[in-house]
Structure formats: structure tokens, C-alpha cells
């Protein structure tokens, strides 16, 4: 009593416990038990339905619902996976509210440090909790919950397949490592689509260009993908001021060279041209490439030289590609082979 007088608020005590209906009526408890097990048993059925929809329903199939045209596969995938998750949540709540122990417990406050007897008490409380959950007497509850939680991961794992196909070397060669450039394709201005004539370019000039074949692509997505990979810059420098390795002697025309416009760091488009230094700067992270030395990196986070496009002229004097890029353009990725990228000192 002397201790309670020093407390700011009198101890209200523990209110009288009110028993739930399932605590006093065994039939009601059994009914709740069957309902919970039924909800958990519905989870594997819904997971199987998810897999059936994923593999069996065509992606272009439509579903008319309340006057709206919906994609059948997407709608059914959301319903089956959502209901499976809902069943687990409702079952867990019903289990806690109907069958787990409902006795109020008073816990005394203690210091931050845990004495040995406290650890023993925790283990004892854990044992009490397990016993109060009824899981030992109604074993299907634990089995059902564990099975439901394990199976609910299946829709998520299966959905990972939609992130894209496996990046095999053959697939990469036909997709991200392939551009519109090929032998004989003309270089055209990226705004007017007029072909570039070698004799029209002046020393110090930089032109943004794309392949002539880009304009013929009608599909919007394919057009943007093609332009993102095939965008180039064309520069003309004094042949006496640039270093041309023996392996690239025929990649240029009287000081006219062409490089990918896509930075090898994170893929930003580059066109900040310094005529006096022959440097090309990326506006995103200031990576700097020396176009007078095969596009090697002289500053910044980029780790690879700019890919150079081999060019020549056709019978009319217009610039054309001698071939496609010899290395993939754009930023690095795990599967990329960087052994063929040009490095300082290569010939």
C-alpha cells in the first residue's frame, strides 16, 4: 500500500474477464474451427486456379464485366491470388478471435537488462502461448496455416516469369545487342531525315544522326526502341589532330567519324561537344569521351569507350554504315562481354 501511494495513478486492477461464446460453447468452437480450416483449404484450390489461368487462358482473351471490357487473364489472376491472400488473413484473424486464449495478462515492468530468470519466463510464456493457441489439440490449424503460407508464394514466383525471357546469348544478340545499323544503311539527320554528304560536313561540326531505315518503322514502340539503340553522332575533325588505330583505318572518311550517342554509364544521350579538345561530355554524370582517340573515357564514371560505327561513302558521296556496331551500345549489364571494347593502347 505504501508503494501505491507514491504512484501518479492508482492501480485500476484487472477487470473481470468476459468469456467469449466459443469459450463456453464447444459446438461453436468446433464450428469456428471448421470454418478456419475451410478457409485455409481454399488457398491451395485458389493457387491451382491461378496456375490454370496463367498457363491456360490466352493473354488476349477479354472479359465483359459490368459493361467494361477487361483482360480476362489479368483479372482472373488478380482475383485468384487476391482471394488466396485474403483467405489466409481472415483465417488468421478468426483463429485469434475465436480459438486462441482470451485471458487477460498483467505484465510487470522491468529493467532493460534481461536476467536469467526472465529468459526462462519467456520460454514458459511461449509454451503457454502455444498451448493457448490450441494448435496441439487441433493440429490441422498449424498444418493448414503453414501450407497456405507456403503455397501463397507460388503465384508470386510464377509471376516472375513475366519479367522477361531468360537473357541467353542468342536472345541478346537478336534484341538488346542488335541495332538497325547494317552494311550500306545511310546516315541521315535525326530531325529532317536528310542523308548526310561527306563533302557538306565542316571541320568541328557535330551532327545527330539515325539510320535511314528508322523512318520506315510504323509501330511506335518499335520506332522508339530502334532509335534508342541506333542514335549516333557524326563529327568531323582535322585528320592530323586525331589518333586512328590501325584496326580502324577504314572506319572514317577524311576525319569524319561516327559514335553511338548513348553514354556507356547509364545510357543518357550525349551531344555536348567541345570542338577544341575533341571531347564529348555526358550531361547526366559528366562522363567525358575523347572522340579524337576512338572514344576512350578521359573523365567520369563511365567505364567503357563509346562504341564507334564503321562508316564509308556510297557512289553518290553520302555517308553509309560499313557494318553494324561491333560491340553492344549503351550501359553495361551482367552478361555483357566487354573484352572487345576499345581501350587506350589498342591498335
C-alpha atoms as a printed R data frame, in Angstrom:
    type eleno elety resid chain resno       x       y        z
1   ATOM     1    CA   UNK     A     1   0.000   0.000    0.000
2   ATOM     2    CA   UNK     A     2   2.873   2.364    0.742
3   ATOM     3    CA   UNK     A     3   4.224   1.845   -2.780
4   ATOM     4    CA   UNK     A     4   0.837   2.524   -4.372
5   ATOM     5    CA   UNK     A     5   0.594   5.893   -2.603
6   ATOM     6    CA   UNK     A     6   3.691   7.063   -4.483
7   ATOM     7    CA   UNK     A     7   2.258   6.158   -7.886
8   ATOM     8    CA   UNK     A     8   0.794   9.014  -10.011
9   ATOM     9    CA   UNK     A     9  -2.286   6.946  -10.908
10  ATOM    10    CA   UNK     A    10  -3.912   4.369   -8.650
11  ATOM    11    CA   UNK     A    11  -3.718   0.777   -9.839
12  ATOM    12    CA   UNK     A    12  -7.079   0.165  -11.566
13  ATOM    13    CA   UNK     A    13  -6.713  -3.586  -11.239
14  ATOM    14    CA   UNK     A    14  -7.770  -6.185  -13.749
15  ATOM    15    CA   UNK     A    15 -11.333  -6.082  -14.973
16  ATOM    16    CA   UNK     A    16 -13.493  -9.154  -14.672
17  ATOM    17    CA   UNK     A    17 -12.962 -11.457  -17.626
18  ATOM    18    CA   UNK     A    18 -15.873 -11.943  -20.021
19  ATOM    19    CA   UNK     A    19 -15.889 -15.311  -21.741
20  ATOM    20    CA   UNK     A    20 -16.469 -15.495  -25.487
21  ATOM    21    CA   UNK     A    21 -19.205 -17.657  -26.920
22  ATOM    22    CA   UNK     A    22 -16.641 -20.098  -28.309
23  ATOM    23    CA   UNK     A    23 -15.084 -20.407  -24.826
24  ATOM    24    CA   UNK     A    24 -18.282 -21.667  -23.221
25  ATOM    25    CA   UNK     A    25 -19.845 -23.457  -26.177
26  ATOM    26    CA   UNK     A    26 -17.792 -26.349  -27.566
27  ATOM    27    CA   UNK     A    27 -20.066 -26.673  -30.613
28  ATOM    28    CA   UNK     A    28 -19.428 -23.017  -31.517
29  ATOM    29    CA   UNK     A    29 -15.695 -23.571  -31.117
30  ATOM    30    CA   UNK     A    30 -15.815 -26.603  -33.376
31  ATOM    31    CA   UNK     A    31 -17.811 -24.634  -35.934
32  ATOM    32    CA   UNK     A    32 -15.225 -21.841  -35.912
33  ATOM    33    CA   UNK     A    33 -12.511 -24.469  -36.211
34  ATOM    34    CA   UNK     A    34 -14.133 -25.943  -39.323
35  ATOM    35    CA   UNK     A    35 -14.586 -22.513  -40.857
36  ATOM    36    CA   UNK     A    36 -10.915 -21.619  -40.356
37  ATOM    37    CA   UNK     A    37  -9.726 -24.944  -41.761
38  ATOM    38    CA   UNK     A    38 -12.093 -24.470  -44.701
39  ATOM    39    CA   UNK     A    39 -10.628 -21.052  -45.488
40  ATOM    40    CA   UNK     A    40  -7.100 -22.434  -45.325
41  ATOM    41    CA   UNK     A    41  -8.114 -25.376  -47.510
42  ATOM    42    CA   UNK     A    42  -9.404 -22.912  -50.106
43  ATOM    43    CA   UNK     A    43  -5.906 -21.464  -50.537
44  ATOM    44    CA   UNK     A    44  -4.405 -24.403  -52.484
45  ATOM    45    CA   UNK     A    45  -7.543 -24.519  -54.642
46  ATOM    46    CA   UNK     A    46  -7.138 -20.837  -55.489
47  ATOM    47    CA   UNK     A    47  -3.421 -21.307  -56.166
48  ATOM    48    CA   UNK     A    48  -4.216 -24.121  -58.589
49  ATOM    49    CA   UNK     A    49  -6.806 -21.864  -60.216
50  ATOM    50    CA   UNK     A    50  -4.135 -19.149  -60.545
51  ATOM    51    CA   UNK     A    51  -1.792 -21.572  -62.292
52  ATOM    52    CA   UNK     A    52  -4.583 -22.766  -64.597
53  ATOM    53    CA   UNK     A    53  -5.421 -19.185  -65.576
54  ATOM    54    CA   UNK     A    54  -1.759 -18.268  -66.057
55  ATOM    55    CA   UNK     A    55  -0.975 -21.173  -68.349
56  ATOM    56    CA   UNK     A    56  -4.417 -21.876  -69.831
57  ATOM    57    CA   UNK     A    57  -6.145 -18.553  -70.504
58  ATOM    58    CA   UNK     A    58  -4.924 -16.654  -73.615
59  ATOM    59    CA   UNK     A    59  -3.423 -13.239  -72.866
60  ATOM    60    CA   UNK     A    60  -5.635 -11.562  -75.473
61  ATOM    61    CA   UNK     A    61  -8.900 -13.021  -74.114
62  ATOM    62    CA   UNK     A    62 -11.398 -10.397  -72.933
63  ATOM    63    CA   UNK     A    63 -13.925 -10.436  -70.105
64  ATOM    64    CA   UNK     A    64 -17.025  -8.194  -70.158
65  ATOM    65    CA   UNK     A    65 -17.890  -7.180  -66.596
66  ATOM    66    CA   UNK     A    66 -20.478  -4.511  -65.768
67  ATOM    67    CA   UNK     A    67 -20.191  -3.153  -69.288
68  ATOM    68    CA   UNK     A    68 -16.403  -2.849  -69.173
69  ATOM    69    CA   UNK     A    69 -14.005  -4.834  -71.352
70  ATOM    70    CA   UNK     A    70 -11.301  -6.324  -69.156
71  ATOM    71    CA   UNK     A    71  -8.372  -8.573  -69.929
72  ATOM    72    CA   UNK     A    72  -9.557 -11.961  -68.741
73  ATOM    73    CA   UNK     A    73  -6.179 -13.353  -67.722
74  ATOM    74    CA   UNK     A    74  -5.110 -10.308  -65.723
75  ATOM    75    CA   UNK     A    75  -8.473 -10.040  -63.987
76  ATOM    76    CA   UNK     A    76  -8.637 -13.710  -63.030
77  ATOM    77    CA   UNK     A    77  -5.014 -13.734  -61.870
78  ATOM    78    CA   UNK     A    78  -5.745 -10.818  -59.574
79  ATOM    79    CA   UNK     A    79  -8.914 -12.430  -58.238
80  ATOM    80    CA   UNK     A    80  -7.379 -15.836  -57.511
81  ATOM    81    CA   UNK     A    81  -4.173 -14.556  -55.916
82  ATOM    82    CA   UNK     A    82  -6.040 -11.828  -54.035
83  ATOM    83    CA   UNK     A    83  -8.644 -14.228  -52.654
84  ATOM    84    CA   UNK     A    84  -5.935 -16.681  -51.608
85  ATOM    85    CA   UNK     A    85  -4.174 -13.937  -49.659
86  ATOM    86    CA   UNK     A    86  -7.490 -12.778  -48.198
87  ATOM    87    CA   UNK     A    87  -8.349 -16.292  -47.013
88  ATOM    88    CA   UNK     A    88  -5.080 -16.525  -45.093
89  ATOM    89    CA   UNK     A    89  -5.636 -13.153  -43.447
90  ATOM    90    CA   UNK     A    90  -9.275 -13.832  -42.496
91  ATOM    91    CA   UNK     A    91  -8.369 -17.286  -41.203
92  ATOM    92    CA   UNK     A    92  -5.606 -15.861  -39.012
93  ATOM    93    CA   UNK     A    93  -7.940 -13.203  -37.577
94  ATOM    94    CA   UNK     A    94 -10.735 -15.701  -36.968
95  ATOM    95    CA   UNK     A    95  -8.283 -18.081  -35.297
96  ATOM    96    CA   UNK     A    96  -7.073 -15.345  -32.927
97  ATOM    97    CA   UNK     A    97 -10.548 -14.030  -32.121
98  ATOM    98    CA   UNK     A    98 -12.338 -17.347  -31.740
99  ATOM    99    CA   UNK     A    99  -9.946 -20.095  -30.624
100 ATOM   100    CA   UNK     A   100  -6.794 -18.613  -29.144
101 ATOM   101    CA   UNK     A   101  -6.709 -17.903  -25.421
102 ATOM   102    CA   UNK     A   102  -8.613 -14.757  -24.447
103 ATOM   103    CA   UNK     A   103  -7.331 -14.451  -20.887
104 ATOM   104    CA   UNK     A   104  -6.060 -11.013  -19.834
105 ATOM   105    CA   UNK     A   105  -2.496 -10.980  -18.550
106 ATOM   106    CA   UNK     A   106  -0.826  -8.380  -16.360
107 ATOM   107    CA   UNK     A   107   2.868  -7.900  -17.072
108 ATOM   108    CA   UNK     A   108   5.090  -6.096  -14.611
109 ATOM   109    CA   UNK     A   109   7.606  -3.621  -15.988
110 ATOM   110    CA   UNK     A   110  11.257  -4.442  -15.564
111 ATOM   111    CA   UNK     A   111  14.635  -3.049  -16.496
112 ATOM   112    CA   UNK     A   112  16.198  -3.197  -19.924
113 ATOM   113    CA   UNK     A   113  18.552  -5.991  -18.938
114 ATOM   114    CA   UNK     A   114  17.087  -9.494  -19.038
115 ATOM   115    CA   UNK     A   115  18.098 -11.628  -16.053
116 ATOM   116    CA   UNK     A   116  18.342 -15.404  -16.500
117 ATOM   117    CA   UNK     A   117  15.022 -15.976  -14.776
118 ATOM   118    CA   UNK     A   118  13.383 -13.643  -17.319
119 ATOM   119    CA   UNK     A   119  14.604 -15.778  -20.190
120 ATOM   120    CA   UNK     A   120  13.165 -18.840  -18.513
121 ATOM   121    CA   UNK     A   121   9.912 -16.971  -18.049
122 ATOM   122    CA   UNK     A   122   9.841 -16.064  -21.746
123 ATOM   123    CA   UNK     A   123  10.208 -19.693  -22.697
124 ATOM   124    CA   UNK     A   124   7.469 -20.574  -20.258
125 ATOM   125    CA   UNK     A   125   5.235 -17.870  -21.731
126 ATOM   126    CA   UNK     A   126   5.985 -19.168  -25.214
127 ATOM   127    CA   UNK     A   127   4.944 -22.623  -24.121
128 ATOM   128    CA   UNK     A   128   1.797 -21.142  -22.610
129 ATOM   129    CA   UNK     A   129   1.056 -19.327  -25.846
130 ATOM   130    CA   UNK     A   130   1.486 -22.465  -27.909
131 ATOM   131    CA   UNK     A   131  -0.813 -24.305  -25.556
132 ATOM   132    CA   UNK     A   132  -3.346 -21.461  -25.603
133 ATOM   133    CA   UNK     A   133  -3.390 -21.377  -29.413
134 ATOM   134    CA   UNK     A   134  -4.929 -24.819  -29.445
135 ATOM   135    CA   UNK     A   135  -2.553 -25.895  -32.169
136 ATOM   136    CA   UNK     A   136  -1.620 -29.110  -30.378
137 ATOM   137    CA   UNK     A   137  -5.203 -30.133  -29.874
138 ATOM   138    CA   UNK     A   138  -6.382 -29.003  -33.305
139 ATOM   139    CA   UNK     A   139  -3.366 -29.909  -35.399
140 ATOM   140    CA   UNK     A   140  -4.896 -29.043  -38.753
141 ATOM   141    CA   UNK     A   141  -4.709 -25.355  -37.816
142 ATOM   142    CA   UNK     A   142  -0.916 -25.293  -37.824
143 ATOM   143    CA   UNK     A   143  -0.645 -27.571  -40.829
144 ATOM   144    CA   UNK     A   144  -3.205 -25.561  -42.759
145 ATOM   145    CA   UNK     A   145  -1.611 -22.201  -41.946
146 ATOM   146    CA   UNK     A   146   1.895 -23.413  -42.810
147 ATOM   147    CA   UNK     A   147   0.678 -24.945  -46.066
148 ATOM   148    CA   UNK     A   148  -1.315 -21.869  -47.004
149 ATOM   149    CA   UNK     A   149   1.619 -19.525  -46.351
150 ATOM   150    CA   UNK     A   150   3.903 -21.773  -48.379
151 ATOM   151    CA   UNK     A   151   1.546 -22.057  -51.328
152 ATOM   152    CA   UNK     A   152   0.691 -18.356  -51.465
153 ATOM   153    CA   UNK     A   153   4.263 -17.781  -52.638
154 ATOM   154    CA   UNK     A   154   3.604 -19.835  -55.784
155 ATOM   155    CA   UNK     A   155   1.649 -17.095  -57.656
156 ATOM   156    CA   UNK     A   156   4.418 -14.586  -56.909
157 ATOM   157    CA   UNK     A   157   7.127 -16.953  -58.121
158 ATOM   158    CA   UNK     A   158   5.203 -17.853  -61.273
159 ATOM   159    CA   UNK     A   159   4.595 -14.164  -61.994
160 ATOM   160    CA   UNK     A   160   8.357 -13.584  -62.090
161 ATOM   161    CA   UNK     A   161   8.323 -15.265  -65.493
162 ATOM   162    CA   UNK     A   162   6.601 -12.150  -66.862
163 ATOM   163    CA   UNK     A   163   9.652 -10.025  -66.102
164 ATOM   164    CA   UNK     A   164  11.047 -11.148  -69.422
165 ATOM   165    CA   UNK     A   165  12.678 -14.073  -71.189
166 ATOM   166    CA   UNK     A   166  15.957 -15.528  -69.996
167 ATOM   167    CA   UNK     A   167  18.806 -13.409  -71.474
168 ATOM   168    CA   UNK     A   168  20.615 -16.130  -73.379
169 ATOM   169    CA   UNK     A   169  23.455 -15.123  -75.754
170 ATOM   170    CA   UNK     A   170  21.268 -15.838  -78.788
171 ATOM   171    CA   UNK     A   171  18.387 -13.748  -77.432
172 ATOM   172    CA   UNK     A   172  20.675 -10.853  -76.517
173 ATOM   173    CA   UNK     A   173  22.209 -10.926  -79.988
174 ATOM   174    CA   UNK     A   174  18.744 -10.518  -81.530
175 ATOM   175    CA   UNK     A   175  17.438  -7.880  -79.092
176 ATOM   176    CA   UNK     A   176  19.452  -5.507  -76.913
177 ATOM   177    CA   UNK     A   177  22.753  -6.114  -78.725
178 ATOM   178    CA   UNK     A   178  21.302  -5.570  -82.192
179 ATOM   179    CA   UNK     A   179  20.674  -2.181  -83.811
180 ATOM   180    CA   UNK     A   180  19.238  -1.021  -87.126
181 ATOM   181    CA   UNK     A   181  22.704  -0.380  -88.496
182 ATOM   182    CA   UNK     A   182  23.926  -2.691  -91.242
183 ATOM   183    CA   UNK     A   183  26.166  -2.518  -94.272
184 ATOM   184    CA   UNK     A   184  25.023   0.128  -96.739
185 ATOM   185    CA   UNK     A   185  22.499   1.881  -94.456
186 ATOM   186    CA   UNK     A   186  22.684   5.642  -94.960
187 ATOM   187    CA   UNK     A   187  23.292   8.094  -92.117
188 ATOM   188    CA   UNK     A   188  20.516  10.717  -92.010
189 ATOM   189    CA   UNK     A   189  19.831  13.780  -89.874
190 ATOM   190    CA   UNK     A   190  17.706  12.801  -86.853
191 ATOM   191    CA   UNK     A   191  15.276  15.712  -87.421
192 ATOM   192    CA   UNK     A   192  14.948  16.168  -91.169
193 ATOM   193    CA   UNK     A   193  15.948  12.604  -92.155
194 ATOM   194    CA   UNK     A   194  18.037  14.075  -94.965
195 ATOM   195    CA   UNK     A   195  21.094  11.987  -95.871
196 ATOM   196    CA   UNK     A   196  24.488  13.285  -94.811
197 ATOM   197    CA   UNK     A   197  27.004  14.002  -97.545
198 ATOM   198    CA   UNK     A   198  30.649  13.804  -96.557
199 ATOM   199    CA   UNK     A   199  31.535  16.931  -98.526
200 ATOM   200    CA   UNK     A   200  28.914  19.001  -96.667
201 ATOM   201    CA   UNK     A   201  30.398  18.431  -93.203
202 ATOM   202    CA   UNK     A   202  32.833  21.061  -91.924
203 ATOM   203    CA   UNK     A   203  35.737  20.544  -89.548
204 ATOM   204    CA   UNK     A   204  34.496  20.901  -85.955
205 ATOM   205    CA   UNK     A   205  30.872  20.159  -86.842
206 ATOM   206    CA   UNK     A   206  28.761  17.630  -84.927
207 ATOM   207    CA   UNK     A   207  25.517  16.193  -86.319
208 ATOM   208    CA   UNK     A   208  22.988  13.978  -84.558
209 ATOM   209    CA   UNK     A   209  22.001  11.166  -86.883
210 ATOM   210    CA   UNK     A   210  19.985   7.972  -87.177
211 ATOM   211    CA   UNK     A   211  19.767   5.172  -89.755
212 ATOM   212    CA   UNK     A   212  17.696   5.859  -92.849
213 ATOM   213    CA   UNK     A   213  15.655   2.715  -92.185
214 ATOM   214    CA   UNK     A   214  14.284   4.157  -88.912
215 ATOM   215    CA   UNK     A   215  11.771   6.394  -90.702
216 ATOM   216    CA   UNK     A   216  10.113   3.346  -92.287
217 ATOM   217    CA   UNK     A   217   9.148   1.800  -88.926
218 ATOM   218    CA   UNK     A   218   5.440   2.425  -88.359
219 ATOM   219    CA   UNK     A   219   4.994   0.782  -84.959
220 ATOM   220    CA   UNK     A   220   5.520   3.409  -82.252
221 ATOM   221    CA   UNK     A   221   7.146   1.103  -79.711
222 ATOM   222    CA   UNK     A   222   9.494  -0.457  -82.257
223 ATOM   223    CA   UNK     A   223  10.367   3.021  -83.527
224 ATOM   224    CA   UNK     A   224  11.364   4.287  -80.079
225 ATOM   225    CA   UNK     A   225  13.317   1.119  -79.287
226 ATOM   226    CA   UNK     A   226  15.153   1.299  -82.599
227 ATOM   227    CA   UNK     A   227  16.007   4.978  -82.195
228 ATOM   228    CA   UNK     A   228  17.166   4.491  -78.584
229 ATOM   229    CA   UNK     A   229  19.812   1.987  -79.684
230 ATOM   230    CA   UNK     A   230  20.745   3.361  -83.122
231 ATOM   231    CA   UNK     A   231  21.121   7.075  -82.307
232 ATOM   232    CA   UNK     A   232  24.603   8.303  -83.272
233 ATOM   233    CA   UNK     A   233  26.688  11.429  -83.548
234 ATOM   234    CA   UNK     A   234  28.783  12.290  -86.603
235 ATOM   235    CA   UNK     A   235  31.774  14.587  -86.157
236 ATOM   236    CA   UNK     A   236  34.424  15.933  -88.492
237 ATOM   237    CA   UNK     A   237  37.881  16.717  -87.169
238 ATOM   238    CA   UNK     A   238  41.212  17.623  -88.685
239 ATOM   239    CA   UNK     A   239  42.752  14.235  -89.645
240 ATOM   240    CA   UNK     A   240  46.119  15.483  -88.354
241 ATOM   241    CA   UNK     A   241  44.681  16.076  -84.860
242 ATOM   242    CA   UNK     A   242  43.205  12.624  -84.227
243 ATOM   243    CA   UNK     A   243  44.619   9.212  -83.411
244 ATOM   244    CA   UNK     A   244  43.321   6.418  -85.605
245 ATOM   245    CA   UNK     A   245  44.435   2.877  -84.709
246 ATOM   246    CA   UNK     A   246  45.404   0.518  -87.485
247 ATOM   247    CA   UNK     A   247  42.349  -1.639  -86.858
248 ATOM   248    CA   UNK     A   248  40.061   1.351  -87.547
249 ATOM   249    CA   UNK     A   249  41.797   2.998  -90.503
250 ATOM   250    CA   UNK     A   250  38.835   2.303  -92.789
251 ATOM   251    CA   UNK     A   251  36.188   3.285  -90.191
252 ATOM   252    CA   UNK     A   252  36.410   7.012  -91.055
253 ATOM   253    CA   UNK     A   253  36.355   9.311  -94.069
254 ATOM   254    CA   UNK     A   254  38.890  12.170  -94.042
255 ATOM   255    CA   UNK     A   255  38.413  12.815  -90.320
256 ATOM   256    CA   UNK     A   256  34.665  12.074  -90.281
257 ATOM   257    CA   UNK     A   257  33.847   9.603  -87.516
258 ATOM   258    CA   UNK     A   258  30.632   8.264  -86.058
259 ATOM   259    CA   UNK     A   259  29.965   7.138  -82.475
260 ATOM   260    CA   UNK     A   260  26.998   5.909  -80.500
261 ATOM   261    CA   UNK     A   261  25.070   8.764  -78.903
262 ATOM   262    CA   UNK     A   262  24.273   6.651  -75.825
263 ATOM   263    CA   UNK     A   263  26.563   7.040  -72.806
264 ATOM   264    CA   UNK     A   264  28.132   3.793  -71.624
265 ATOM   265    CA   UNK     A   265  27.498   4.723  -67.986
266 ATOM   266    CA   UNK     A   266  23.685   4.710  -67.574
267 ATOM   267    CA   UNK     A   267  22.517   5.367  -71.127
268 ATOM   268    CA   UNK     A   268  21.978   9.127  -71.271
269 ATOM   269    CA   UNK     A   269  22.028  10.746  -74.739
270 ATOM   270    CA   UNK     A   270  25.218  12.764  -75.329
271 ATOM   271    CA   UNK     A   271  25.811  15.789  -77.553
272 ATOM   272    CA   UNK     A   272  27.838  18.314  -75.500
273 ATOM   273    CA   UNK     A   273  30.702  18.779  -77.945
274 ATOM   274    CA   UNK     A   274  33.949  20.614  -77.237
275 ATOM   275    CA   UNK     A   275  35.478  21.429  -80.626
276 ATOM   276    CA   UNK     A   276  38.896  22.453  -79.338
277 ATOM   277    CA   UNK     A   277  39.536  19.416  -77.115
278 ATOM   278    CA   UNK     A   278  37.521  16.934  -79.223
279 ATOM   279    CA   UNK     A   279  35.800  15.851  -76.016
280 ATOM   280    CA   UNK     A   280  32.172  14.759  -75.755
281 ATOM   281    CA   UNK     A   281  30.516  15.275  -72.360
282 ATOM   282    CA   UNK     A   282  27.527  13.457  -70.897
283 ATOM   283    CA   UNK     A   283  25.112  15.923  -69.229
284 ATOM   284    CA   UNK     A   284  23.946  13.405  -66.625
285 ATOM   285    CA   UNK     A   285  27.121  12.493  -64.722
286 ATOM   286    CA   UNK     A   286  29.858  14.334  -66.640
287 ATOM   287    CA   UNK     A   287  31.460  11.283  -68.225
288 ATOM   288    CA   UNK     A   288  33.854  12.597  -70.885
289 ATOM   289    CA   UNK     A   289  34.940  10.769  -74.023
290 ATOM   290    CA   UNK     A   290  37.807  11.646  -76.357
291 ATOM   291    CA   UNK     A   291  36.448  11.339  -79.901
292 ATOM   292    CA   UNK     A   292  39.904  12.009  -81.315
293 ATOM   293    CA   UNK     A   293  41.113   8.806  -79.661
294 ATOM   294    CA   UNK     A   294  38.473   6.185  -80.517
295 ATOM   295    CA   UNK     A   295  36.042   7.468  -77.868
296 ATOM   296    CA   UNK     A   296  38.051   6.445  -74.800
297 ATOM   297    CA   UNK     A   297  36.906   7.687  -71.383
298 ATOM   298    CA   UNK     A   298  39.009  10.571  -70.026
299 ATOM   299    CA   UNK     A   299  36.813  11.542  -67.059
300 ATOM   300    CA   UNK     A   300  33.757  10.471  -65.110
301 ATOM   301    CA   UNK     A   301  32.069   7.264  -64.007
302 ATOM   302    CA   UNK     A   302  31.786   5.636  -67.441
303 ATOM   303    CA   UNK     A   303  33.991   2.558  -67.658
304 ATOM   304    CA   UNK     A   304  33.836   1.802  -71.402
305 ATOM   305    CA   UNK     A   305  34.703   3.696  -74.549
306 ATOM   306    CA   UNK     A   306  31.907   4.940  -76.782
307 ATOM   307    CA   UNK     A   307  31.155   2.322  -79.449
308 ATOM   308    CA   UNK     A   308  32.283   3.530  -82.872
309 ATOM   309    CA   UNK     A   309  30.258   2.874  -86.011
310 ATOM   310    CA   UNK     A   310  32.362   1.980  -89.060
311 ATOM   311    CA   UNK     A   311  31.363   4.280  -91.933
312 ATOM   312    CA   UNK     A   312  32.237   4.903  -95.552
313 ATOM   313    CA   UNK     A   313  30.604   6.651  -98.534
314 ATOM   314    CA   UNK     A   314  28.406   5.343 -101.306
315 ATOM   315    CA   UNK     A   315  28.686   6.101 -105.028
316 ATOM   316    CA   UNK     A   316  26.922   9.452 -104.515
317 ATOM   317    CA   UNK     A   317  29.206  10.564 -101.703
318 ATOM   318    CA   UNK     A   318  26.685  10.059  -98.913
319 ATOM   319    CA   UNK     A   319  27.759   8.559  -95.596
320 ATOM   320    CA   UNK     A   320  26.727   4.938  -95.105
321 ATOM   321    CA   UNK     A   321  27.492   2.320  -92.487
322 ATOM   322    CA   UNK     A   322  30.270  -0.098  -93.363
323 ATOM   323    CA   UNK     A   323  28.665  -2.557  -90.903
324 ATOM   324    CA   UNK     A   324  26.736  -2.543  -87.665
325 ATOM   325    CA   UNK     A   325  28.328  -1.771  -84.302
326 ATOM   326    CA   UNK     A   326  30.980  -4.326  -83.424
327 ATOM   327    CA   UNK     A   327  30.116  -4.111  -79.698
328 ATOM   328    CA   UNK     A   328  26.770  -3.590  -77.912
329 ATOM   329    CA   UNK     A   329  25.813   0.042  -77.364
330 ATOM   330    CA   UNK     A   330  24.547   1.572  -74.147
331 ATOM   331    CA   UNK     A   331  25.301   0.889  -70.479
332 ATOM   332    CA   UNK     A   332  26.802  -2.306  -69.141
333 ATOM   333    CA   UNK     A   333  24.861  -5.326  -67.898
334 ATOM   334    CA   UNK     A   334  25.928  -8.529  -66.187
335 ATOM   335    CA   UNK     A   335  26.011 -10.735  -69.260
336 ATOM   336    CA   UNK     A   336  27.821  -8.229  -71.459
337 ATOM   337    CA   UNK     A   337  31.224  -9.224  -72.832
338 ATOM   338    CA   UNK     A   338  33.456  -6.157  -72.554
339 ATOM   339    CA   UNK     A   339  36.592  -7.804  -73.911
340 ATOM   340    CA   UNK     A   340  36.053  -6.296  -77.381
341 ATOM   341    CA   UNK     A   341  35.610  -2.701  -76.181
342 ATOM   342    CA   UNK     A   342  38.346  -0.338  -77.335
343 ATOM   343    CA   UNK     A   343  40.898   0.538  -74.663
344 ATOM   344    CA   UNK     A   344  43.757   3.008  -74.541
345 ATOM   345    CA   UNK     A   345  46.722   1.460  -76.334
346 ATOM   346    CA   UNK     A   346  44.734  -0.824  -78.618
347 ATOM   347    CA   UNK     A   347  45.819  -0.857  -82.243
